[in-house]
């Protein structure tokens, strides 16, 4: 119960129900579950291009040549990729940062995969970067930091999701229609004549 209750969204009562369920389940099924968890933890890797979860060097999204390679959607976590993919409204590539800048939690810009994003942009195909980050203070700080870093990349259009997603909301709590609406109505982040974000 103690170990199960460490899972997100699992309280003591739910942990008790799960423990009892596992106790009543056949040994083979419990063994298969334990082996699946072990394999997931030991064998899943991160895509060398976008930092998404993958069972190979390159994730299926990056490997799919039918996707629009001129647009990259920057998200915080893998779960955000799933949220956007569920809308079936976006056909570009992704970049998973692995979190947001948060001094309170000891997460600095160097802890995120921002340099990998800049390396991908330097290859020359990407023309638009969509910042699909949460609207929390940390998300806004991260978006501002990335925008400043992208100033060195000429000819890149920087957009953010339209504010159909409320302040402080997380993408995985938004419904598909809200995310689709926000994607279609994204806005460009304006820069002054020197190229700085305003």
N, CA, C and O of each residue as an XYZ file, in Angstrom:
792
protein
N       0.825     -1.201      0.000
C       0.000      0.000      0.000
C       0.862      1.255      0.000
O       0.566      2.234     -0.686
N       1.921      1.207      0.774
C       2.816      2.368      0.847
C       3.411      2.717     -0.504
O       3.494      3.888     -0.874
N       3.825      1.693     -1.235
C       4.418      1.936     -2.554
C       3.362      2.401     -3.552
O       3.622      3.317     -4.331
N       2.196      1.801     -3.546
C       1.121      2.183     -4.470
C       0.646      3.605     -4.209
O       0.311      4.329     -5.147
N       0.614      4.013     -2.941
C       0.130      5.354     -2.612
C       1.113      6.443     -3.025
O       0.782      7.626     -2.957
N       2.326      6.061     -3.457
C       3.290      7.037     -3.970
C       2.951      7.463     -5.399
O       3.457      8.473     -5.888
N       2.088      6.682     -6.068
C       1.697      7.022     -7.437
C       0.817      8.262     -7.432
O       0.032      8.448     -6.501
N       0.925      9.128     -8.460
C       0.111     10.347     -8.491
C      -1.374     10.027     -8.566
O      -1.796      9.186     -9.360
N      -2.153     10.690     -7.749
C      -3.607     10.511     -7.757
C      -4.081      9.284     -7.001
O      -5.277      8.992     -6.996
N      -3.174      8.559     -6.364
C      -3.550      7.356     -5.615
C      -3.441      7.648     -4.119
O      -2.345      7.810     -3.582
N      -4.595      7.713     -3.459
C      -4.616      7.915     -2.015
C      -4.557      6.579     -1.289
O      -4.413      5.527     -1.913
N      -4.669      6.629      0.029
C      -4.564      5.403      0.839
C      -5.682      4.413      0.534
O      -5.440      3.208      0.467
N      -6.903      4.909      0.350
C      -8.020      4.003      0.062
C      -7.857      3.316     -1.291
O      -8.063      2.109     -1.418
N      -7.485      4.103     -2.296
C      -7.269      3.518     -3.618
C      -6.112      2.528     -3.582
O      -6.174      1.470     -4.207
N      -5.063      2.873     -2.853
C      -3.914      1.972     -2.721
C      -4.340      0.655     -2.075
O      -3.880     -0.415     -2.474
N      -5.224      0.737     -1.072
C      -5.723     -0.483     -0.416
C      -6.510     -1.339     -1.405
O      -6.336     -2.557     -1.458
N      -7.393     -0.680     -2.203
C      -8.182     -1.423     -3.194
C      -7.282     -2.094     -4.226
O      -7.508     -3.244     -4.604
N      -6.253     -1.364     -4.683
C      -5.329     -1.937     -5.665
C      -4.537     -3.108     -5.066
O      -4.321     -4.120     -5.733
N      -4.110     -2.965     -3.814
C      -3.353     -4.032     -3.156
C      -4.201     -5.288     -3.010
O      -3.725     -6.398     -3.247
N      -5.460     -5.108     -2.620
C      -6.359     -6.252     -2.478
C      -6.619     -6.898     -3.836
O      -6.674     -8.122     -3.952
N      -6.779     -6.058     -4.867
C      -6.977     -6.576     -6.224
C      -5.770     -7.418     -6.654
O      -5.934     -8.506     -7.206
N      -4.562     -6.910     -6.398
C      -3.357     -7.656     -6.765
C      -3.254     -8.964     -5.987
O      -2.783     -9.972     -6.514
N      -3.693     -8.942     -4.744
C      -3.663    -10.144     -3.916
C      -4.591    -11.222     -4.476
O      -4.293    -12.413     -4.389
N      -5.720    -10.794     -5.052
C      -6.702    -11.729     -5.612
C      -6.374    -12.145     -7.047
O      -6.945    -13.106     -7.564
N      -5.473    -11.437     -7.676
C      -5.109    -11.721     -9.069
C      -4.130    -12.891     -9.121
O      -3.326    -13.083     -8.208
N      -4.208    -13.658    -10.184
C      -3.308    -14.800    -10.346
C      -1.848    -14.384    -10.399
O      -1.514    -13.279    -10.827
N      -0.980    -15.295     -9.953
C       0.454    -15.000     -9.904
C       1.017    -14.635    -11.277
O       1.871    -13.755    -11.379
N       0.551    -15.296    -12.322
C       1.057    -15.015    -13.671
C       0.729    -13.591    -14.106
O       1.567    -12.907    -14.693
N      -0.513    -13.139    -13.811
C      -0.910    -11.775    -14.183
C      -0.120    -10.735    -13.402
O       0.307     -9.723    -13.960
N       0.075    -10.985    -12.107
C       0.857    -10.046    -11.288
C       2.303    -10.029    -11.782
O       2.932     -8.973    -11.845
N       2.827    -11.214    -12.134
C       4.187    -11.292    -12.668
C       4.328    -10.544    -13.983
O       5.339     -9.884    -14.226
N       3.300    -10.651    -14.839
C       3.321     -9.946    -16.126
C       3.298     -8.432    -15.915
O       3.982     -7.689    -16.620
N       2.501     -7.980    -14.932
C       2.445     -6.551    -14.618
C       3.796     -6.067    -14.104
O       4.293     -5.029    -14.543
N       4.391     -6.811    -13.178
C       5.694     -6.441    -12.626
C       6.763     -6.405    -13.719
O       7.607     -5.509    -13.732
N       6.730     -7.373    -14.631
C       7.695     -7.416    -15.726
C       7.492     -6.255    -16.693
O       8.461     -5.684    -17.193
N       6.225     -5.904    -16.958
C       5.939     -4.764    -17.844
C       6.470     -3.464    -17.236
O       7.030     -2.629    -17.946
N       6.294     -3.295    -15.932
C       6.798     -2.097    -15.248
C       8.326     -2.076    -15.304
O       8.925     -1.036    -15.576
N       8.953     -3.222    -15.047
C      10.418     -3.285    -15.092
C      10.944     -2.949    -16.483
O      11.878     -2.162    -16.633
N      10.319     -3.568    -17.518
C      10.756     -3.312    -18.886
C      10.554     -1.855    -19.269
O      11.412     -1.254    -19.914
N       9.408     -1.282    -18.869
C       9.135      0.127    -19.176
C      10.218      1.011    -18.574
O      10.732      1.914    -19.234
N      10.561      0.745    -17.318
C      11.545      1.586    -16.630
C      12.950      1.383    -17.198
O      13.720      2.339    -17.294
N      13.288      0.156    -17.572
C      14.649     -0.149    -18.016
C      14.881      0.062    -19.507
O      15.997      0.384    -19.914
N      13.849     -0.115    -20.327
C      14.056     -0.143    -21.776
C      13.580      1.093    -22.523
O      14.042      1.359    -23.633
N      12.660      1.852    -21.931
C      12.189      3.056    -22.621
C      13.293      4.103    -22.622
O      13.950      4.338    -21.607
N      13.483      4.724    -23.775
C      14.505      5.753    -23.926
C      13.851      7.060    -24.376
O      12.633      7.137    -24.539
N      14.665      8.063    -24.569
C      14.179      9.353    -25.040
C      14.666      9.587    -26.460
O      15.812      9.287    -26.794
N      13.780     10.127    -27.295
C      14.112     10.431    -28.686
C      15.270     11.427    -28.733
O      15.276     12.416    -28.000
N      16.243     11.161    -29.592
C      17.421     12.031    -29.663
C      17.124     13.388    -30.291
O      17.931     14.311    -30.187
N      15.964     13.511    -30.946
C      15.596     14.786    -31.560
C      14.646     15.615    -30.698
O      14.842     16.819    -30.533
N      13.611     14.964    -30.146
C      12.559     15.745    -29.477
C      12.429     15.466    -27.982
O      11.664     16.149    -27.300
N      13.162     14.474    -27.453
C      13.114     14.132    -26.030
C      11.802     13.478    -25.620
O      11.492     13.415    -24.430
N      11.021     12.989    -26.588
C       9.800     12.247    -26.296
C      10.190     10.810    -25.934
O      11.263     10.341    -26.314
N       9.319     10.116    -25.200
C       9.588      8.724    -24.887
C       9.611      7.901    -26.163
O       8.839      8.149    -27.090
N      10.502      6.919    -26.202
C      10.629      6.093    -27.392
C      11.218      4.747    -27.016
O      11.888      4.621    -25.991
N      10.971      3.752    -27.834
C      11.627      2.461    -27.619
C      12.791      2.306    -28.594
O      13.364      1.225    -28.727
N      13.131      3.395    -29.271
C      14.236      3.403    -30.224
C      14.938      4.754    -30.092
O      14.537      5.581    -29.273
N      15.987      4.985    -30.894
C      16.693      6.265    -30.853
C      15.810      7.424    -31.284
O      15.951      8.544    -30.793
N      14.889      7.140    -32.216
C      13.999      8.166    -32.758
C      12.558      7.740    -32.506
O      12.190      6.600    -32.788
N      11.733      8.658    -31.973
C      10.339      8.325    -31.672
C       9.522      8.223    -32.967
O       9.950      8.738    -34.000
N       8.361      7.571    -32.930
C       7.542      7.420    -34.140
C       7.125      8.749    -34.773
O       7.001      8.837    -35.994
N       6.910      9.776    -33.959
C       6.488     11.075    -34.508
C       7.614     11.686    -35.337
O       7.378     12.145    -36.455
N       8.823     11.697    -34.807
C       9.961     12.257    -35.551
C      10.304     11.415    -36.780
O      10.795     11.940    -37.779
N      10.048     10.128    -36.703
C      10.362      9.235    -37.820
C       9.327      9.305    -38.946
O       9.592      8.851    -40.059
N       8.143      9.875    -38.660
C       7.054      9.920    -39.644
C       7.296     11.055    -40.641
O       7.131     12.227    -40.303
N       7.683     10.708    -41.860
C       8.024     11.703    -42.877
C       6.803     12.451    -43.400
O       6.957     13.435    -44.123
N       5.590     12.009    -43.054
C       4.380     12.706    -43.497
C       4.087     13.934    -42.634
O       3.255     14.760    -43.007
N       4.752     14.064    -41.496
C       4.482     15.195    -40.609
C       5.160     16.460    -41.122
O       6.180     16.403    -41.809
N       4.566     17.612    -40.771
C       5.095     18.918    -41.166
C       6.375     19.185    -40.370
O       6.328     19.380    -39.156
N       7.511     19.193    -41.058
C       8.789     19.346    -40.385
C       9.209     20.802    -40.246
O      10.306     21.093    -39.769
N       8.333     21.722    -40.666
C       8.660     23.145    -40.534
C       8.110     23.742    -39.245
O       8.405     24.892    -38.919
N       7.308     22.965    -38.503
C       6.685     23.462    -37.279
C       7.026     22.535    -36.123
O       6.938     21.313    -36.243
N       7.415     23.132    -35.002
C       7.691     22.341    -33.802
C       6.898     22.926    -32.637
O       6.909     24.136    -32.410
N       6.219     22.063    -31.910
C       5.399     22.452    -30.766
C       6.176     22.100    -29.491
O       6.458     20.931    -29.227
N       6.513     23.119    -28.714
C       7.309     22.933    -27.500
C       6.370     22.717    -26.317
O       5.519     23.558    -26.027
N       6.534     21.587    -25.639
C       5.692     21.249    -24.485
C       6.574     20.931    -23.283
O       7.784     20.742    -23.410
N       5.937     20.876    -22.107
C       6.680     20.602    -20.884
C       6.988     19.121    -20.722
O       8.125     18.742    -20.442
N       5.962     18.279    -20.899
C       6.087     16.862    -20.579
C       5.525     15.986    -21.696
O       4.802     16.464    -22.572
N       5.864     14.704    -21.653
C       5.368     13.729    -22.628
C       3.842     13.698    -22.633
O       3.235     13.561    -23.695
N       3.214     13.823    -21.466
C       1.753     13.774    -21.385
C       1.115     14.899    -22.213
O      -0.006     14.751    -22.699
N       1.830     16.021    -22.374
C       1.303     17.128    -23.178
C       1.284     16.767    -24.661
O       0.389     17.194    -25.391
N       2.265     15.984    -25.110
C       2.264     15.490    -26.495
C       0.998     14.666    -26.728
O       0.321     14.824    -27.744
N       0.689     13.790    -25.779
C      -0.505     12.950    -25.900
C      -1.772     13.796    -25.946
O      -2.679     13.514    -26.729
N      -1.840     14.841    -25.102
C      -3.017     15.715    -25.082
C      -3.230     16.391    -26.430
O      -4.359     16.457    -26.917
N      -2.160     16.892    -27.036
C      -2.278     17.579    -28.334
C      -2.556     16.576    -29.448
O      -3.369     16.850    -30.332
N      -1.899     15.424    -29.422
C      -2.136     14.403    -30.440
C      -3.589     13.936    -30.437
O      -4.141     13.629    -31.493
N      -4.216     13.880    -29.256
C      -5.605     13.432    -29.155
C      -6.579     14.356    -29.887
O      -7.683     13.937    -30.235
N      -6.180     15.608    -30.122
C      -7.067     16.543    -30.836
C      -7.090     16.257    -32.336
O      -8.044     16.631    -33.018
N      -6.067     15.607    -32.852
C      -5.912     15.332    -34.291
C      -5.935     16.617    -35.126
O      -6.346     16.606    -36.286
N      -5.491     17.722    -34.523
C      -5.501     19.012    -35.206
C      -4.100     19.513    -35.533
O      -3.946     20.553    -36.174
N      -3.090     18.791    -35.101
C      -1.706     19.239    -35.281
C      -0.918     18.130    -35.953
O      -1.011     16.965    -35.566
N      -0.131     18.504    -36.976
C       0.605     17.504    -37.741
C       2.096     17.819    -37.823
O       2.798     17.287    -38.683
N       2.581     18.686    -36.929
C       3.999     19.019    -36.935
C       4.783     18.140    -35.981
O       4.316     17.082    -35.558
N       5.974     18.592    -35.651
C       6.846     17.884    -34.723
C       6.674     18.448    -33.314
O       5.978     19.444    -33.116
N       7.308     17.811    -32.351
C       7.246     18.239    -30.949
C       8.648     18.394    -30.391
O       9.626     17.880    -30.933
N       8.706     19.117    -29.291
C       9.925     19.149    -28.490
C       9.511     19.139    -27.025
O       8.792     20.030    -26.571
N       9.965     18.129    -26.286
C       9.607     17.969    -24.876
C      10.737     18.527    -24.018
O      11.857     18.018    -24.044
N      10.431     19.579    -23.259
C      11.451     20.222    -22.431
C      11.850     19.369    -21.224
O      13.008     19.371    -20.808
N      10.883     18.645    -20.673
C      11.148     17.884    -19.462
C      10.837     18.669    -18.202
O      11.311     18.324    -17.120
N      10.041     19.729    -18.337
C       9.653     20.538    -17.178
C       9.641     22.012    -17.534
O       9.659     22.384    -18.707
N       9.611     22.842    -16.507
C       9.654     24.296    -16.677
C      10.666     24.870    -15.693
O      11.020     24.226    -14.706
N      11.120     26.070    -15.967
C      12.050     26.750    -15.063
C      11.341     27.021    -13.742
O      10.275     27.635    -13.723
N      11.918     26.573    -12.660
C      11.305     26.742    -11.342
C      12.387     26.837    -10.275
O      12.820     25.816     -9.740
N      12.831     28.059     -9.959
C      13.861     28.223     -8.925
C      13.460     27.607     -7.578
O      14.309     27.109     -6.839
N      12.163     27.647     -7.270
C      11.687     27.089     -5.992
C      11.927     25.583     -5.918
O      12.159     25.040     -4.837
N      11.871     24.903     -7.084
C      12.098     23.455     -7.131
C      13.503     23.113     -7.600
O      13.828     21.945     -7.816
N      14.328     24.131     -7.756
C      15.714     23.908     -8.168
C      15.878     23.535     -9.625
O      16.873     22.910     -9.992
N      14.898     23.913    -10.484
C      14.984     23.601    -11.919
C      15.440     24.846    -12.671
O      14.708     25.830    -12.772
N      16.652     24.788    -13.192
C      17.234     25.898    -13.943
C      17.083     25.645    -15.440
O      16.781     24.522    -15.844
N      17.289     26.679    -16.278
C      17.206     26.472    -17.729
C      18.118     25.346    -18.228
O      17.774     24.645    -19.180
N      19.273     25.173    -17.592
C      20.211     24.131    -18.018
C      19.689     22.722    -17.737
O      20.205     21.749    -18.287
N      18.665     22.608    -16.879
C      18.071     21.299    -16.579
C      17.059     20.869    -17.633
O      16.632     19.715    -17.656
N      16.677     21.796    -18.503
C      15.684     21.511    -19.548
C      16.384     21.287    -20.883
O      17.562     21.614    -21.031
N      15.669     20.733    -21.847
C      16.248     20.394    -23.155
C      16.115     21.559    -24.141
O      15.678     21.371    -25.276
N      16.495     22.767    -23.697
C      16.388     23.956    -24.545
C      17.501     23.971    -25.590
O      17.267     24.351    -26.737
N      18.701     23.565    -25.207
C      19.808     23.533    -26.169
C      19.540     22.552    -27.303
O      19.919     22.805    -28.447
N      18.883     21.425    -26.988
C      18.515     20.455    -28.025
C      17.529     21.079    -29.014
O      17.617     20.829    -30.216
N      16.594     21.889    -28.518
C      15.655     22.599    -29.387
C      16.417     23.519    -30.349
O      16.138     23.539    -31.548
N      17.375     24.275    -29.818
C      18.156     25.190    -30.657
C      18.985     24.427    -31.696
O      19.155     24.896    -32.821
N      19.497     23.260    -31.321
C      20.236     22.422    -32.282
C      19.324     21.978    -33.420
O      19.728     21.985    -34.583
N      18.095     21.591    -33.084
C      17.146     21.165    -34.121
C      16.798     22.318    -35.055
O      16.684     22.129    -36.266
N      16.632     23.504    -34.493
C      16.312     24.685    -35.313
C      17.484     25.020    -36.225
O      17.285     25.436    -37.367
N      18.704     24.840    -35.727
C      19.908     25.163    -36.508
C      20.032     24.282    -37.754
O      20.758     24.629    -38.685
N      19.333     23.153    -37.776
C      19.387     22.284    -38.970
C      18.692     22.931    -40.170
O      18.934     22.539    -41.312
N      17.823     23.928    -39.915
C      17.291     24.740    -41.000
C      15.898     24.463    -41.506
O      15.385     25.255    -42.298
N      15.250     23.383    -41.097
C      13.908     23.076    -41.617
C      12.812     23.827    -40.873
O      11.808     24.206    -41.477
N      12.984     24.047    -39.590
C      11.924     24.614    -38.744
C      11.737     26.094    -39.037
O      12.700     26.860    -39.072
N      10.470     26.488    -39.249
C      10.121     27.880    -39.521
C       9.228     28.491    -38.436
O       9.183     29.711    -38.279
N       8.514     27.631    -37.682
C       7.632     28.130    -36.618
C       7.824     27.301    -35.359
O       7.883     26.073    -35.406
N       7.923     28.006    -34.223
C       7.989     27.368    -32.912
C       6.727     27.758    -32.155
O       6.485     28.937    -31.896
N       5.920     26.750    -31.800
C       4.707     26.982    -31.014
C       5.028     26.685    -29.555
O       5.417     25.566    -29.221
N       4.870     27.668    -28.695
C       5.103     27.468    -27.266
C       3.788     27.039    -26.628
O       2.891     27.857    -26.426
N       3.680     25.751    -26.311
C       2.451     25.189    -25.728
C       2.719     24.826    -24.275
O       2.607     23.667    -23.876
N       3.074     25.839    -23.495
C       3.423     25.636    -22.088
C       2.260     26.049    -21.204
O       1.378     26.798    -21.625
N       2.267     25.551    -19.972
C       1.199     25.910    -19.040
C       1.242     27.409    -18.764
O       2.285     28.045    -18.921
N       0.120     27.964    -18.357
C       0.025     29.404    -18.120
C       0.327     29.762    -16.673
O      -0.099     30.809    -16.185
N       1.052     28.904    -15.996
C       1.504     29.210    -14.636
C       2.649     30.218    -14.716
O       3.149     30.510    -15.802
N       3.059     30.743    -13.576
C       4.188     31.677    -13.540
C       5.435     30.999    -14.096
O       6.194     31.608    -14.849
N       5.645     29.737    -13.724
C       6.814     28.999    -14.211
C       6.747     28.778    -15.717
O       7.756     28.889    -16.413
N       5.544     28.463    -16.220
C       5.371     28.273    -17.656
C       5.632     29.546    -18.435
O       6.284     29.524    -19.479
N       5.116     30.666    -17.918
C       5.332     31.958    -18.577
C       6.807     32.356    -18.533
O       7.332     32.906    -19.502
N       7.471     32.081    -17.419
C       8.903     32.372    -17.299
C       9.700     31.566    -18.315
O      10.616     32.083    -18.954
N       9.346     30.309    -18.455
C      10.032     29.426    -19.406
C       9.796     29.902    -20.837
O      10.724     29.927    -21.646
N       8.554     30.281    -21.150
C       8.232     30.789    -22.493
C       9.043     32.052    -22.799
O       9.561     32.213    -23.904
N       9.147     32.938    -21.816
C       9.912     34.177    -22.001
C      11.390     33.855    -22.233
O      12.030     34.445    -23.103
N      11.924     32.919    -21.453
C      13.331     32.543    -21.592
C      13.597     31.940    -22.979
O      14.582     32.284    -23.631
N      12.719     31.045    -23.418
C      12.898     30.418    -24.737
C      12.799     31.468    -25.841
O      13.575     31.448    -26.797
N      11.848     32.378    -25.705
C      11.693     33.452    -26.695
C      12.974     34.267    -26.812
O      13.402     34.611    -27.914
N      13.584     34.573    -25.669
C      14.845     35.331    -25.686
C      15.958     34.520    -26.358
O      16.762     35.073    -27.108
N      16.002     33.219    -26.090
C      17.032     32.368    -26.706
C      16.817     32.253    -28.217
O      17.779     32.116    -28.973
N      15.562     32.309    -28.653
C      15.262     32.168    -30.076
C      15.546     33.444    -30.867
O      15.471     33.443    -32.096
N      15.871     34.529    -30.169
C      16.189     35.774    -30.858
C      17.400     35.614    -31.768
O      17.541     36.337    -32.754
N      18.277     34.661    -31.436
C      19.469     34.435    -32.250
C      19.166     33.614    -33.505
O      20.042     33.433    -34.352
N      17.942     33.121    -33.629
C      17.551     32.296    -34.784
C      16.760     33.151    -35.768
O      15.593     33.460    -35.526
N      17.379     33.525    -36.855
C      16.733     34.396    -37.834
C      15.624     33.664    -38.578
O      15.746     32.479    -38.887
N      14.543     34.382    -38.861
C      13.466     33.852    -39.685
C      12.544     32.863    -38.999
O      11.776     32.172    -39.669
N      12.603     32.780    -37.685
C      11.743     31.857    -36.942
C      10.528     32.616    -36.406
O      10.664     33.616    -35.702
N       9.350     32.123    -36.750
C       8.099     32.677    -36.224
C       7.825     31.993    -34.886
O       7.832     30.765    -34.796
N       7.584     32.796    -33.846
C       7.307     32.255    -32.516
C       5.849     32.530    -32.177
O       5.407     33.679    -32.172
N       5.105     31.460    -31.892
C       3.706     31.611    -31.528
C       3.463     30.914    -30.191
O       4.272     30.109    -29.731
N       2.333     31.247    -29.588
C       1.930     30.546    -28.361
C       0.469     30.149    -28.520
O      -0.253     30.713    -29.343
N       0.048     29.183    -27.733
C      -1.351     28.775    -27.800
C      -2.251     29.944    -27.440
O      -1.917     30.752    -26.573
N      -3.391     30.030    -28.107
C      -4.378     31.058    -27.768
C      -4.849     30.823    -26.351
O      -4.780     29.702    -25.846
N      -5.312     31.837    -25.727
C      -5.670     31.743    -24.321
C      -7.030     31.118    -24.080
O      -7.777     31.551    -23.203
N      -7.347     30.095    -24.865
C      -8.532     29.301    -24.577
C      -8.291     28.420    -23.373
O      -9.227     27.886    -22.779
N      -7.012     28.270    -23.015
C      -6.651     27.509    -21.837
C      -6.437     28.504    -20.713
O      -5.638     29.431    -20.840
N      -7.144     28.315    -19.621
C      -7.146     29.277    -18.528
C      -5.822     29.383    -17.809
O      -5.004     28.465    -17.857
N      -5.610     30.510    -17.139
C      -4.387     30.750    -16.388
C      -4.250     29.709    -15.283
O      -5.181     29.480    -14.511
N      -3.086     29.086    -15.218
C      -2.845     28.082    -14.192
C      -3.289     26.679    -14.561
O      -3.048     25.732    -13.811
N      -3.951     26.532    -15.738
C      -4.415     25.206    -16.170
C      -3.268     24.393    -16.757
O      -2.312     24.955    -17.293
N      -3.363     23.080    -16.655
C      -2.402     22.173    -17.249
C      -3.044     21.572    -18.490
O      -4.261     21.388    -18.521
N      -2.259     21.263    -19.509
C      -2.801     20.722    -20.758
C      -3.540     19.408    -20.545
O      -4.550     19.151    -21.200
N      -3.043     18.571    -19.627
C      -3.685     17.262    -19.478
C      -5.047     17.343    -18.795
O      -5.774     16.350    -18.766
N      -5.412     18.513    -18.240
C      -6.747     18.691    -17.653
C      -7.719     19.357    -18.618
O      -8.923     19.395    -18.362
N      -7.201     19.883    -19.730
C      -8.060     20.546    -20.707
C      -8.679     19.503    -21.633
O      -8.048     18.497    -21.956
N      -9.922     19.753    -22.057
C     -10.570     18.811    -22.966
C     -10.042     19.015    -24.384
O      -9.429     20.039    -24.689
N     -10.286     18.028    -25.245
C      -9.756     18.040    -26.611
C     -10.206     19.266    -27.400
O      -9.423     19.835    -28.161
N     -11.459     19.675    -27.224
C     -11.988     20.812    -27.969
C     -11.275     22.099    -27.574
O     -10.963     22.927    -28.430
N     -11.014     22.267    -26.276
C     -10.316     23.466    -25.806
C      -8.908     23.520    -26.372
O      -8.458     24.578    -26.810
N      -8.205     22.388    -26.368
C      -6.839     22.354    -26.898
C      -6.844     22.605    -28.402
O      -5.992     23.333    -28.912
N      -7.798     22.006    -29.116
C      -7.897     22.213    -30.562
C      -8.156     23.682    -30.881
O      -7.548     24.239    -31.795
N      -9.062     24.311    -30.122
C      -9.370     25.730    -30.319
C      -8.133     26.583    -30.055
O      -7.852     27.522    -30.801
N      -7.400     26.260    -29.002
C      -6.203     27.017    -28.661
C      -5.126     26.862    -29.742
O      -4.415     27.818    -30.050
N      -5.008     25.674    -30.308
C      -4.026     25.459    -31.381
C      -4.372     26.266    -32.626
O      -3.501     26.900    -33.223
N      -5.651     26.243    -33.020
C      -6.070     26.970    -34.222
C      -5.964     28.474    -34.060
O      -5.770     29.188    -35.044
N      -6.088     28.970    -32.830
C      -6.081     30.411    -32.596
C      -4.816     30.888    -31.898
O      -4.836     31.876    -31.163
N      -3.703     30.171    -32.136
C      -2.453     30.593    -31.520
C      -2.062     31.969    -32.047
O      -2.458     32.356    -33.147
N      -1.289     32.699    -31.265
C      -0.905     34.056    -31.633
C       0.612     34.167    -31.679
O       1.328     33.472    -30.958
N       1.077     35.049    -32.535
C       2.508     35.266    -32.648
C       2.989     36.125    -31.501
O       2.307     37.067    -31.098
N       4.162     35.807    -30.972
C       4.769     36.620    -29.923
C       5.513     37.741    -30.634
O       6.455     37.500    -31.389
N       5.073     38.977    -30.379
C       5.614     40.117    -31.116
C       6.974     40.536    -30.569
O       7.229     40.510    -29.365
N       7.842     40.926    -31.517
C       9.162     41.399    -31.141
C       9.354     42.814    -31.700
O       8.778     43.164    -32.730
N      10.169     43.623    -31.011
C      10.382     44.969    -31.520
C      11.381     44.917    -32.689
O      11.803     43.838    -33.104
N      11.746     46.076    -33.205
C      12.597     46.119    -34.412
C      13.962     45.493    -34.184
O      14.601     45.044    -35.135
N      14.422     45.457    -32.931
C      15.722     44.845    -32.640
C      15.601     43.330    -32.514
O      16.605     42.633    -32.372
N      14.357     42.817    -32.568
C      14.141     41.372    -32.488
C      13.843     40.883    -31.096
O      13.668     39.682    -30.887
N      13.780     41.811    -30.110
C      13.504     41.395    -28.737
C      12.014     41.239    -28.511
O      11.205     41.972    -29.081
N      11.662     40.280    -27.676
C      10.243     40.035    -27.368
C       9.672     41.211    -26.610
O      10.324     41.789    -25.741
N       8.411     41.566    -26.963
C       7.774     42.695    -26.288
C       6.453     42.322    -25.727
O       5.780     43.158    -25.124
